Amino acid sequence: MFMTNDDKSAEIFDLRKRGWGSRIDTVVEQALRDKRLVGVVVLVAQDGKLVYQRAKGMSNREAGTPMQLDTLFRLASVSKPIVSAAALALVAQGRLALEDEVSRWLPEFRPRLAGGAEAALTVRHLLTHTAGLTYGFLERAGGEEYKRAGVSDGMELSDLSLEENIRRIASAPLLYEPGTAWGYSLATDVLGAVIARVFGGTLADAVRVLVTEPLGMGETSFAVPDQTRLAAAYVNAEPEPKRMGELEVVPVFEGTEGLSFAPGRAFNESAFHSGGSGMIGTAGEFLHFLETLRQGGGNVLPAALVAEMASNQAGGLELAPWPGRGFGLGFTILKDPQLAQTPESAGSWRLGGAYGHSWFVDPSRKLSVVAFTNTAFEGMFGQFTVDLCNAVYGEE
């Protein structure tokens, strides 16, 4: 799946010469031994070659099913860069523009500022999470506009259509004038509605035609291709992670209600296609997607659009959860490694997934790392993610 190239500049950071593989093994085994994770798949590619792969632990602890390299996962926010790439593919085809106002494609989507004034909200605002939107799980007590409007975050079971959820999002006031601040949000769900409207079909069809099919990602979609291979979902608890119930509300930040997980949503064929959190896929196919972008976009995006996607579009706006990082068109961009307290190179890309996933791409070192787990939130922002990154970059 991975192709090499003739540029040897990455040799100054050749993982295969650094004894790093055993360090990753140690990190994985320690996280499992400490019962911080139930199961994990880690893949590393450098200079176009797959140089490390390991599946360890259990995909389904109760059934005694071991984790496999081809285990399927609920992707949660790992969906975002894939859906963002679909939007950019429409831009490349001349069917959509970054500066298009969202209301051009979704006339019914006209959210207003708190004072009632109209706001010009563009596709670029959606891609960069500077649209003035939020998530219900991020709302604080007393300001729960999304909760009152019955907005779905795309993770819980819901009988809403995508169109109805978008209407409800639009009924809540924007938090700020688009472009003046940054806030992680349901922007990618709204973007998914734009993509579907421009494409002339469902979001699932658009993503398949524009991204996954050209890349041969046959198992990455909004449906579960093989239920026997879908990892069970767990959440950190003492003395070990517990299996998620039908509805599991997990606190994220103090003062908020928490994120509502409904693992059964993956099997609900009538669930709306959530561009921000609704996809299913494997670690290997997602690594292929990242490597395609890192190497210039392949047959999905032109290199110029990949370069824009992978550059900071948020200016000097602060990303409260991620100090030292900016935001491109679908994922964070590292601006200041020291402030972010990471060994990654400036310009690296990163995001995660609430069901327990982390990944990063270091373009200057031609490096892509994917770690999919079935344990929230350790696999997304726990000590495991820090230890894994340090193991990749650390000296012997």
Disulfide bonds with the S-S distance in Angstrom:
none
